[in-house]
Amino acid sequence: MTTPAPDATPAPTPLVSASQVTLYRECPRKWAWKYIAKIEPPQSPAAALGDEIDSEQLQPYLTEGRSFDFTRESGYIAAAGLAYLPPPMHPGLEVQKHFVLPAATARNPDGSARFGYQGYLDLWLPSGGAPDLPAAPPGLVVPVVQDFKSTGDLRWAKKENALAVDVQANLYATWAMYETGARVVDLVWLYFQTRGTRKVKRTHLRVHADHVGEQFVTIDRTAVEMFDVRRSVTDPESAPLALPPNVEMCEQYGGCPYRSRCNLSPSQVVDSFAAKAAALTRTTQQELTMSSPGDLFAKLQAKRAALTSATPATSAPPTPTTPQPAVASSPPPTPLVEEPTLPPTALGINPPESKLPPPPIVDTTPAASVPQAAPAPVEGAVAKRTPGRPRKSATSESEDTVETVTVTWGEETFSPVQYNSFRVGPFSVTARVLPGESRGDALRRISAELYAFATEERANKAEAFKRALGR
């Protein structure tokens, strides 16, 4: 008589989210505190507001046509995004669409995936239908993935180039192509501003299969590394300290909630402060490079002209897009051996917000330089003339008629160790607008040179501070 084999229940397939991959890339130690040691930080008020905007305002509106609740602030914030939302109950529309996707390369001996990915799409339109998007190629349907984010300031909204390499965006696009067989997907990220004026910024990117496939492979490499780390863990409580910290992330998103557990040395703390300041000044420098005072003035003039000439119009809800015939999809890849059952809780929609110090002050009004530490010589700088000093030539250009710009770098104060601090700045430079150069060009040129000088000065003072601590 043959003894029947015992039932062999396959182990559930481990799943990983885009937020885990992103967190591991930012700081392996921070990732380990949350996902290996299982220490969950408390939800911030900003994150709670973001969840309310999504689950209690946007979802009921989209799925039921329910009006926004204007007895709460979240209703006004959500309503600001109406122009970018499809009509309620649009054909095929789904909210909080859960998906599971097998890993790209990590396979078990039987060919099944070692692990998979999961996520929740805030808004899924498999046949398209989001308003004001470019027309789809003839004969094709372009699925739409929308994600809702809340932020205190719209300047933190991702731009197209950042979205192109974003883990969440590419993971969602991979699943959309895997699910529908489409070779093109529209990614629409809506950022709802929660402070000040209620407004929304949309970032749209149309991605193609070749690009998404390359990004998915890089995501898969990171996930494999994460699972190798998990396999090597013997003590979950001490495992995070065996992983390297990224001091650049210590001060990001309002400060790391696990910082007190990391036992960083004073010199590492100094490095984290300096890294935060460098990141801020890089952002400010990029903003200066992208715009000039002349550009801003022109935009303000154009906006005022548009407001004075515009006639009132009654806004109508967006017209539903007629679904186009879908292309024949190729046979889908073999699904996971077992799809785990997951709790129906929705993921939060807003990342932690940075509480960054104000950026360096930029003054475009000609003014005298502040007597501080002298930066490196700047091309075209105007030399100050002492009272009564004669000019070198009677025919030389009058200094009173020279057009100049002034750039001031505000004082920075760092206190990485209690009762010990060091300061950088302030610095100020007044420079001549060179022939053929606009004020904006001169401002960018001088700002770049002052940025380089201040960054070097900060690094020098940080090193001197560490030496003084004897570390």
Beta strands, then each sheet from edge to edge (+ up, - down):
strand 1: 15-16
strand 2: 94-102
strand 3: 116-125
strand 4: 144-151
strand 5: 184-193
strand 6: 200-208
strand 7: 404-409
strand 8: 412-417
strand 9: 420-424
strand 10: 427-432
sheet 1: 1+ 3+ 2-
sheet 2: 1+ 3+ 4- 5- 6+
sheet 3: 7+ 10-
sheet 4: 8+ 9-
end
